[in-house]
Amino acid sequence: MTRRVRTILAAACALLAVVLAGVAGVAWWFIRGPGLRRDCDRLAAVADIRPGMTVADVGAGSGRIAVSIAVRLGASGRLYATELSERRLGEIRQRAAAEGLSNLIAIEAGVSSTGLADGCCDVIYMRRVYHHLTDPAAIAAGLYSSLRPGGRLVVIDMLTPQWLPRFLHHGISAGAIRAGLEPAGFLFERSVDWKSPIDYCLVFRKAARRD
Protein backbone atom coordinates (compact mmCIF):
# COMPACT_ATOMS: atom_id res chain seq x y z
CA MET A 1 0.00 0.00 0.00
CA THR A 2 1.45 3.32 -1.06
CA ARG A 3 1.76 6.36 1.17
CA ARG A 4 -0.89 8.15 -0.92
CA VAL A 5 -3.40 5.35 -0.43
CA ARG A 6 -2.70 5.24 3.31
CA THR A 7 -3.20 9.01 3.51
CA ILE A 8 -6.52 8.77 1.66
CA LEU A 9 -7.73 5.91 3.89
CA ALA A 10 -6.71 7.77 7.03
CA ALA A 11 -8.55 10.87 5.87
CA ALA A 12 -11.65 8.82 5.03
CA CYS A 13 -11.61 7.16 8.44
CA ALA A 14 -11.25 10.53 10.15
CA LEU A 15 -14.16 11.93 8.17
CA LEU A 16 -16.30 8.89 8.98
CA ALA A 17 -15.50 9.29 12.68
CA VAL A 18 -16.56 12.93 12.58
CA VAL A 19 -19.83 12.05 10.80
CA LEU A 20 -20.63 9.25 13.24
CA ALA A 21 -19.85 11.49 16.20
CA GLY A 22 -22.17 14.12 14.77
CA VAL A 23 -24.98 11.63 14.21
CA ALA A 24 -24.55 10.25 17.72
CA GLY A 25 -24.57 13.75 19.16
CA VAL A 26 -27.78 14.68 17.37
CA ALA A 27 -29.42 11.41 18.42
CA TRP A 28 -28.39 11.92 22.05
CA TRP A 29 -29.69 15.51 22.00
CA PHE A 30 -33.01 14.32 20.55
CA ILE A 31 -33.39 11.48 23.06
CA ARG A 32 -32.72 13.78 26.02
CA GLY A 33 -34.67 16.74 24.63
CA PRO A 34 -37.48 16.80 22.04
CA GLY A 35 -37.63 13.02 21.78
CA LEU A 36 -38.04 12.60 25.52
CA ARG A 37 -40.71 15.30 25.73
CA ARG A 38 -42.56 13.69 22.83
CA ASP A 39 -42.49 10.29 24.57
CA CYS A 40 -43.74 11.82 27.84
CA ASP A 41 -46.60 13.56 26.04
CA ARG A 42 -47.55 10.38 24.20
CA LEU A 43 -47.29 8.25 27.35
CA ALA A 44 -49.53 10.63 29.31
CA ALA A 45 -52.12 10.53 26.53
CA VAL A 46 -52.04 6.76 26.04
CA ALA A 47 -52.28 6.05 29.79
CA ASP A 48 -54.89 8.81 30.26
CA ILE A 49 -52.82 10.25 33.11
CA ARG A 50 -54.67 13.01 34.94
CA PRO A 51 -54.03 15.20 38.01
CA GLY A 52 -54.69 13.44 41.29
CA MET A 53 -53.87 9.94 40.05
CA THR A 54 -51.37 7.58 41.64
CA VAL A 55 -48.91 6.32 39.03
CA ALA A 56 -45.82 4.09 39.13
CA ASP A 57 -42.78 4.26 36.86
CA VAL A 58 -41.27 0.76 37.15
CA GLY A 59 -37.57 0.82 36.32
CA ALA A 60 -37.44 4.61 36.28
CA GLY A 61 -33.72 4.92 35.53
CA SER A 62 -32.46 8.36 36.47
CA GLY A 63 -36.01 9.68 36.75
CA ARG A 64 -36.31 11.96 33.72
CA ILE A 65 -39.69 10.61 32.64
CA ALA A 66 -40.84 10.24 36.25
CA VAL A 67 -40.28 13.96 36.84
CA SER A 68 -42.34 14.89 33.76
CA ILE A 69 -45.22 12.64 34.77
CA ALA A 70 -45.12 13.78 38.41
CA VAL A 71 -45.54 17.38 37.27
CA ARG A 72 -48.66 16.38 35.34
CA LEU A 73 -50.14 14.65 38.40
CA GLY A 74 -50.06 17.81 40.49
CA ALA A 75 -49.81 18.15 44.24
CA SER A 76 -52.82 15.88 44.79
CA GLY A 77 -51.29 13.04 42.78
CA ARG A 78 -48.41 10.70 43.47
CA LEU A 79 -45.66 9.14 41.38
CA TYR A 80 -43.78 6.09 42.63
CA ALA A 81 -40.47 5.62 40.81
CA THR A 82 -38.90 2.19 41.35
CA GLU A 83 -35.31 1.11 40.76
CA LEU A 84 -32.93 -1.65 41.85
CA SER A 85 -29.77 0.30 42.63
CA GLU A 86 -29.20 2.84 45.36
CA ARG A 87 -27.32 4.99 42.87
CA ARG A 88 -30.36 5.27 40.62
CA LEU A 89 -32.65 5.87 43.58
CA GLY A 90 -30.35 8.69 44.67
CA GLU A 91 -30.53 10.24 41.20
CA ILE A 92 -34.32 10.11 41.27
CA ARG A 93 -34.46 11.77 44.68
CA GLN A 94 -32.05 14.48 43.52
CA ARG A 95 -34.17 15.23 40.46
CA ALA A 96 -37.34 15.37 42.55
CA ALA A 97 -35.70 17.76 45.02
CA ALA A 98 -34.32 19.96 42.23
CA GLU A 99 -37.81 20.28 40.73
CA GLY A 100 -39.49 20.77 44.12
CA LEU A 101 -41.64 17.67 43.62
CA SER A 102 -42.86 16.29 46.92
CA ASN A 103 -45.21 13.91 45.10
CA LEU A 104 -42.37 11.91 43.51
CA ILE A 105 -41.34 9.01 45.76
CA ALA A 106 -38.40 6.70 44.99
CA ILE A 107 -38.96 3.06 45.95
CA GLU A 108 -36.41 0.26 46.02
CA ALA A 109 -37.45 -2.75 43.95
CA GLY A 110 -35.98 -6.25 43.63
CA VAL A 111 -35.42 -8.63 40.75
CA SER A 112 -38.59 -10.48 41.78
CA SER A 113 -40.52 -7.64 43.39
CA THR A 114 -41.82 -4.27 42.25
CA GLY A 115 -41.65 -2.84 45.77
CA LEU A 116 -45.16 -1.43 45.30
CA ALA A 117 -48.02 -1.94 47.74
CA ASP A 118 -51.14 -3.86 46.76
CA GLY A 119 -53.82 -1.80 45.04
CA CYS A 120 -51.82 1.42 45.17
CA CYS A 121 -51.86 2.57 41.54
CA ASP A 122 -54.28 3.80 38.90
CA VAL A 123 -51.61 3.49 36.20
CA ILE A 124 -48.27 1.70 35.96
CA TYR A 125 -45.87 2.14 33.06
CA MET A 126 -42.56 0.57 32.05
CA ARG A 127 -40.24 1.95 29.36
CA ARG A 128 -37.55 -0.32 27.92
CA VAL A 129 -37.59 -2.36 31.11
CA TYR A 130 -39.50 -5.56 30.46
CA HIS A 131 -36.80 -7.13 28.27
CA HIS A 132 -34.34 -6.80 31.18
CA LEU A 133 -36.48 -8.76 33.66
CA THR A 134 -34.95 -11.96 35.00
CA ASP A 135 -38.10 -13.07 36.85
CA PRO A 136 -40.93 -11.79 34.62
CA ALA A 137 -43.60 -14.05 36.14
CA ALA A 138 -43.03 -12.65 39.64
CA ILE A 139 -42.94 -9.07 38.36
CA ALA A 140 -46.14 -9.61 36.36
CA ALA A 141 -47.91 -10.88 39.48
CA GLY A 142 -46.61 -7.88 41.45
CA LEU A 143 -47.74 -5.41 38.80
CA TYR A 144 -51.20 -6.93 38.70
CA SER A 145 -51.50 -6.85 42.49
CA SER A 146 -50.40 -3.19 42.64
CA LEU A 147 -53.00 -1.97 40.15
CA ARG A 148 -56.44 -0.98 41.32
CA PRO A 149 -59.40 -2.66 39.56
CA GLY A 150 -59.77 -1.09 36.12
CA GLY A 151 -56.20 0.22 36.25
CA ARG A 152 -53.99 0.40 33.20
CA LEU A 153 -50.48 -0.97 32.51
CA VAL A 154 -48.52 0.61 29.65
CA VAL A 155 -45.44 -1.25 28.42
CA ILE A 156 -43.08 0.49 26.01
CA ASP A 157 -40.31 -1.78 24.83
CA MET A 158 -38.01 -2.36 21.92
CA LEU A 159 -36.93 -4.90 19.33
CA THR A 160 -34.07 -4.24 16.94
CA PRO A 161 -34.60 -5.15 13.25
CA GLN A 162 -33.92 -8.79 12.49
CA TRP A 163 -31.78 -7.90 9.46
CA LEU A 164 -29.07 -6.60 11.79
CA PRO A 165 -26.20 -8.96 12.65
CA ARG A 166 -27.18 -11.34 15.46
CA PHE A 167 -24.75 -9.79 17.95
CA LEU A 168 -26.66 -6.49 17.61
CA HIS A 169 -30.08 -7.99 18.32
CA HIS A 170 -31.69 -6.56 21.44
CA GLY A 171 -35.10 -6.31 23.03
CA ILE A 172 -38.17 -8.54 23.13
CA SER A 173 -41.17 -9.21 20.91
CA ALA A 174 -44.65 -7.94 21.66
CA GLY A 175 -45.88 -11.53 21.63
CA ALA A 176 -43.43 -12.52 24.37
CA ILE A 177 -44.61 -9.64 26.57
CA ARG A 178 -48.25 -10.62 26.13
CA ALA A 179 -47.35 -14.22 26.92
CA GLY A 180 -45.72 -13.03 30.14
CA LEU A 181 -48.46 -10.67 31.32
CA GLU A 182 -51.75 -12.25 30.31
CA PRO A 183 -51.33 -15.37 32.52
CA ALA A 184 -51.05 -12.98 35.50
CA GLY A 185 -54.57 -11.72 34.73
CA PHE A 186 -53.89 -8.71 32.52
CA LEU A 187 -56.32 -8.04 29.68
CA PHE A 188 -54.67 -6.88 26.47
CA GLU A 189 -56.33 -3.65 25.38
CA ARG A 190 -54.43 -2.42 22.33
CA SER A 191 -51.11 -1.73 20.69
CA VAL A 192 -50.05 1.85 19.92
CA ASP A 193 -47.88 3.04 17.04
CA TRP A 194 -44.89 4.61 18.81
CA LYS A 195 -43.58 6.07 15.54
CA SER A 196 -40.16 4.51 16.14
CA PRO A 197 -38.12 1.96 14.16
CA ILE A 198 -37.47 -0.10 17.30
CA ASP A 199 -39.90 0.95 20.05
CA TYR A 200 -43.50 -0.20 20.37
CA CYS A 201 -46.23 0.22 22.97
CA LEU A 202 -48.73 -2.24 24.47
CA VAL A 203 -51.62 -1.30 26.75
CA PHE A 204 -53.13 -3.72 29.27
CA ARG A 205 -55.90 -3.43 31.85
CA LYS A 206 -56.81 -5.05 35.12
CA ALA A 207 -60.45 -6.04 35.06
CA ALA A 208 -62.79 -3.74 36.96
CA ARG A 209 -64.30 -5.14 40.13
CA ARG A 210 -67.83 -6.41 39.66
CA ASP A 211 -70.38 -5.62 42.35
C-alpha positions in Angstrom: 0.0 0.0 0.0 1.4 3.3 -1.1 1.8 6.4 1.2 -0.9 8.2 -0.9 -3.4 5.3 -0.4 -2.7 5.2 3.3 -3.2 9.0 3.5 -6.5 8.8 1.7 -7.7 5.9 3.9 -6.7 7.8 7.0 -8.6 10.9 5.9 -11.7 8.8 5.0 -11.6 7.2 8.4 -11.3 10.5 10.2 -14.2 11.9 8.2 -16.3 8.9 9.0 -15.5 9.3 12.7 -16.6 12.9 12.6 -19.8 12.1 10.8 -20.6 9.2 13.2 -19.9 11.5 16.2 -22.2 14.1 14.8 -25.0 11.6 14.2 -24.5 10.2 17.7 -24.6 13.8 19.2 -27.8 14.7 17.4 -29.4 11.4 18.4 -28.4 11.9 22.0 -29.7 15.5 22.0 -33.0 14.3 20.5 -33.4 11.5 23.1 -32.7 13.8 26.0 -34.7 16.7 24.6 -37.5 16.8 22.0 -37.6 13.0 21.8 -38.0 12.6 25.5 -40.7 15.3 25.7 -42.6 13.7 22.8 -42.5 10.3 24.6 -43.7 11.8 27.8 -46.6 13.6 26.0 -47.5 10.4 24.2 -47.3 8.2 27.4 -49.5 10.6 29.3 -52.1 10.5 26.5 -52.0 6.8 26.0 -52.3 6.1 29.8 -54.9 8.8 30.3 -52.8 10.3 33.1 -54.7 13.0 34.9 -54.0 15.2 38.0 -54.7 13.4 41.3 -53.9 9.9 40.0 -51.4 7.6 41.6 -48.9 6.3 39.0 -45.8 4.1 39.1 -42.8 4.3 36.9 -41.3 0.8 37.1 -37.6 0.8 36.3 -37.4 4.6 36.3 -33.7 4.9 35.5 -32.5 8.4 36.5 -36.0 9.7 36.8 -36.3 12.0 33.7 -39.7 10.6 32.6 -40.8 10.2 36.3 -40.3 14.0 36.8 -42.3 14.9 33.8 -45.2 12.6 34.8 -45.1 13.8 38.4 -45.5 17.4 37.3 -48.7 16.4 35.3 -50.1 14.6 38.4 -50.1 17.8 40.5 -49.8 18.1 44.2 -52.8 15.9 44.8 -51.3 13.0 42.8 -48.4 10.7 43.5 -45.7 9.1 41.4 -43.8 6.1 42.6 -40.5 5.6 40.8 -38.9 2.2 41.3 -35.3 1.1 40.8 -32.9 -1.6 41.8 -29.8 0.3 42.6 -29.2 2.8 45.4 -27.3 5.0 42.9 -30.4 5.3 40.6 -32.6 5.9 43.6 -30.4 8.7 44.7 -30.5 10.2 41.2 -34.3 10.1 41.3 -34.5 11.8 44.7 -32.1 14.5 43.5 -34.2 15.2 40.5 -37.3 15.4 42.6 -35.7 17.8 45.0 -34.3 20.0 42.2 -37.8 20.3 40.7 -39.5 20.8 44.1 -41.6 17.7 43.6 -42.9 16.3 46.9 -45.2 13.9 45.1 -42.4 11.9 43.5 -41.3 9.0 45.8 -38.4 6.7 45.0 -39.0 3.1 45.9 -36.4 0.3 46.0 -37.5 -2.7 44.0 -36.0 -6.2 43.6 -35.4 -8.6 40.8 -38.6 -10.5 41.8 -40.5 -7.6 43.4 -41.8 -4.3 42.2 -41.6 -2.8 45.8 -45.2 -1.4 45.3 -48.0 -1.9 47.7 -51.1 -3.9 46.8 -53.8 -1.8 45.0 -51.8 1.4 45.2 -51.9 2.6 41.5 -54.3 3.8 38.9 -51.6 3.5 36.2 -48.3 1.7 36.0 -45.9 2.1 33.1 -42.6 0.6 32.1 -40.2 2.0 29.4 -37.5 -0.3 27.9 -37.6 -2.4 31.1 -39.5 -5.6 30.5 -36.8 -7.1 28.3 -34.3 -6.8 31.2 -36.5 -8.8 33.7 -34.9 -12.0 35.0 -38.1 -13.1 36.8 -40.9 -11.8 34.6 -43.6 -14.0 36.1 -43.0 -12.7 39.6 -42.9 -9.1 38.4 -46.1 -9.6 36.4 -47.9 -10.9 39.5 -46.6 -7.9 41.5 -47.7 -5.4 38.8 -51.2 -6.9 38.7 -51.5 -6.8 42.5 -50.4 -3.2 42.6 -53.0 -2.0 40.2 -56.4 -1.0 41.3 -59.4 -2.7 39.6 -59.8 -1.1 36.1 -56.2 0.2 36.3 -54.0 0.4 33.2 -50.5 -1.0 32.5 -48.5 0.6 29.6 -45.4 -1.3 28.4 -43.1 0.5 26.0 -40.3 -1.8 24.8 -38.0 -2.4 21.9 -36.9 -4.9 19.3 -34.1 -4.2 16.9 -34.6 -5.2 13.3 -33.9 -8.8 12.5 -31.8 -7.9 9.5 -29.1 -6.6 11.8 -26.2 -9.0 12.7 -27.2 -11.3 15.5 -24.8 -9.8 18.0 -26.7 -6.5 17.6 -30.1 -8.0 18.3 -31.7 -6.6 21.4 -35.1 -6.3 23.0 -38.2 -8.5 23.1 -41.2 -9.2 20.9 -44.7 -7.9 21.7 -45.9 -11.5 21.6 -43.4 -12.5 24.4 -44.6 -9.6 26.6 -48.2 -10.6 26.1 -47.4 -14.2 26.9 -45.7 -13.0 30.1 -48.5 -10.7 31.3 -51.8 -12.3 30.3 -51.3 -15.4 32.5 -51.1 -13.0 35.5 -54.6 -11.7 34.7 -53.9 -8.7 32.5 -56.3 -8.0 29.7 -54.7 -6.9 26.5 -56.3 -3.7 25.4 -54.4 -2.4 22.3 -51.1 -1.7 20.7 -50.1 1.9 19.9 -47.9 3.0 17.0 -44.9 4.6 18.8 -43.6 6.1 15.5 -40.2 4.5 16.1 -38.1 2.0 14.2 -37.5 -0.1 17.3 -39.9 1.0 20.1 -43.5 -0.2 20.4 -46.2 0.2 23.0 -48.7 -2.2 24.5 -51.6 -1.3 26.7 -53.1 -3.7 29.3 -55.9 -3.4 31.9 -56.8 -5.0 35.1 -60.4 -6.0 35.1 -62.8 -3.7 37.0 -64.3 -5.1 40.1 -67.8 -6.4 39.7 -70.4 -5.6 42.3 
